[in-house]
Amino acid sequence: MIKLVSWNVNGLRACVTKGFYDYFKETDADIFCLQETKLQEGQIAMELGEEYVQYWNYAEKKGYSGTAVFTRIKPLSVHYGMEENAEPEGRVITLEFEGFYVVTVYTPNAKRDLTRLDYRMEWEDRFRSYLLQLDAVKPVIVCGDLNVAHQEIDLKHPKPNLGNSGFTLEERGKMTDLLQSGFLDTFRHLYPDRADVYSWWSYMPKVRERNVGWRIDYFLASERLQPLLVDAQIDCHIMGSDHCPVLLTLEDI
């Protein structure tokens, strides 16, 4: 079995004071991916044990974005950013293993006023093209905060949020395009009708207590990995961030 975890920690230095290490040890993942680390090199020393190798992609802007991967399966290679270009916002890390790739991603937010929607659309096209290049070589597992609730079942109040950042027709359409390119939304594939399961809640009062959330954190996988899927979980009860961790378990690839 291979166990993977993905978590938008929304500031790793804060998250480690709110139970991160306890959860990390409890899950005992083979590959643990983070988004929104919000730190620079040298600002934290993660004590994860010698079995884990750490890979970091820092944003140029301080206290912003950033991704990381902790793995005890030694990768064949590691790539930061997409194609030949390093992303200045530290949004993508790709690990190549013997039989598959793992890509962790923090997709750009379109912003509340949608001023970054055009950039988001262009970024989505580049990201899909990048994943398809990888998929042509070996199967791909994509995880992270994709900043979109794909279907109405993926957020508590779809009607009033239609057209808002994260639930525009444009963003949802790009997710559809990606899935139709040969990828599975593993949680929705395994649990097509499971409602009221979310991975992000706003900081507004009582929102999380009432479970008024969005499912915007995902594990996607190349369709040909479908026979190897064991389970996909969302650990809604885990605090420490405005997002909760999502998990994927597969048979050995």
Secondary structure, DSSP 4 states (H G I P E B T S, - for coil): -EEEEEEE-SSHHHHGGGTHHHHHHHH--SEEEEE-----TTS------TT-EEEEE--SSTTS--EEEEESSPPSEEEESBTTB--TT--EEEEE-SS-EEEEEEPPP--TT-TTHHHHHHHHHHHHHHHHHHHTTS-EEEEEE-----SGGGBS-HHHHTTSTTS-HHHHHHHHHHHHTTEEEHHHHH-TT--S--SEE-SSTTTTTTT-EE--EEEEEEGGGGGGEEEEEE-TT--SSSB--EEEEE---
